[in-house]
Amino acid sequence: MSITIHIYYTGNEPGAAAAFAAEMERRGIAERIRQEPGNLQYAYFSPLQDASTVLLIDSWLDQAALDQHHASPMMAEIAALRERYDLHMKVERFVSAEAERGDEQFIRQ
């Protein structure tokens, strides 16, 4: 069972969320997270219909891996950057299902 979290970052200033994501990459924080045990994906995206928002897709092998990440010193670095860019967050959490989904016929490989 994997866990995927969507975090929508939106700033009060134009470009704040994009600048935050760029700094996470530039400072190597995002790459360090990608190297943590149990991390499956850590990637930023920009919604075409909302230039002021950046979406982070963050996936983990299980809750234990996510808990370990949340307990890491990197969380303080991330929180400081969020504060610096005055970001607001909307969070969605998804847990993978073990059963077959039945939608394979709609997925083009």
For each residue, the residues with C-beta under 8 A, 3 or more apart:
1: 62 95 96 98
2: 40 59 60 61 62 95 96
3: 59 60 62 63 66 93 94 95 96
4: 41 57 58 59 60 93 94 95 96
5: 56 57 58 59 60 66 91 92 93 94
6: 55 56 57 58 91 92 93 94
7: 55 56 58 89 90 91
8: 53 54 55 56 89 90 91 92
9: 17 20 21 53 54 55 56 82 87 88 89
10: 17 50 52 53 87 88 89 90
11: 14 15 16 17 19 20 52 85 86 87 88
12: 16 86 88
13: 16 85 86
14: 11 51 52
15: 11 18 19 52
16: 11 12 13 19 20 52 85 86 87
17: 9 10 11 20 21 52 53 54 85 87
18: 15 21 22 46 54
19: 11 15 16 22 23 85
20: 9 11 16 17 23 24 54 81 82 84 85 87
21: 9 17 18 24 25 30 44 54 56
22: 18 19 25 26
23: 19 20 26 27 81
24: 20 21 27 29 30 44 78 81
25: 21 22 28 29 30 31 44
26: 22 23
27: 23 24 77
28: 25 31 32
29: 24 25 32 33 74 77 78 81
30: 21 24 25 33 34 42 44
31: 25 28 34 35
32: 28 29 35 36 74
33: 29 30 36 39 42 58 69 74
34: 30 31 39 42
35: 31 32 39
36: 32 33 39 65 68 69 72
37: 65 68
38: 60 61 62 64 65 66 68 69
39: 33 34 35 36 42 58 59 60 61 65 69
40: 2 59 60 61
41: 4 57 58 59
42: 30 33 34 39 56 57 58 59
43: 56 57
44: 21 24 25 30 54 55 56
45: 54 55 56 57
46: 18 51 53 54 55
47: 50 53 55
48:
49:
50: 10 47 53
51: 14 46
52: 10 11 14 15 16 17
53: 8 9 10 17 46 47 50
54: 8 9 17 18 20 21 44 45 46
55: 6 7 8 9 44 45 46 47
56: 5 6 7 8 9 21 42 43 44 45
57: 4 5 6 41 42 43 45
58: 4 5 6 7 33 39 41 42
59: 2 3 4 5 39 40 41 42
60: 2 3 4 5 38 39 40 63 65 66 69
61: 2 38 39 40 65
62: 1 2 3 38 65 66
63: 3 60 66 67
64: 38 67 68
65: 36 37 38 39 60 61 62 68 69
66: 3 5 38 60 62 63 69 70
67: 63 64 70 71
68: 36 37 38 64 65 71 72
69: 33 36 38 39 60 65 66 72 74 75
70: 66 67 75
71: 67 68 75
72: 36 68 69 75
73: 76 77
74: 29 32 33 69 77 78
75: 69 70 71 72 78 79
76: 73 79 80
77: 27 29 73 74 80 81
78: 24 29 74 75 81 82
79: 75 76 82 83
80: 76 77 83 84
81: 20 23 24 29 77 78 84 85
82: 9 20 78 79 85 87 89
83: 79 80 86
84: 20 80 81
85: 11 13 16 17 19 20 81 82
86: 11 12 13 16 83
87: 9 10 11 16 17 20 82
88: 9 10 11 12
89: 7 8 9 10 82
90: 7 8 10
91: 5 6 7 8
92: 5 6 8
93: 3 4 5 6
94: 3 4 5 6
95: 1 2 3 4
96: 1 2 3 4
97: 101
98: 1
99:
100: 104
101: 97 104
102:
103: 106 107
104: 100 101 107
105:
106: 103
107: 103 104
108:
109:
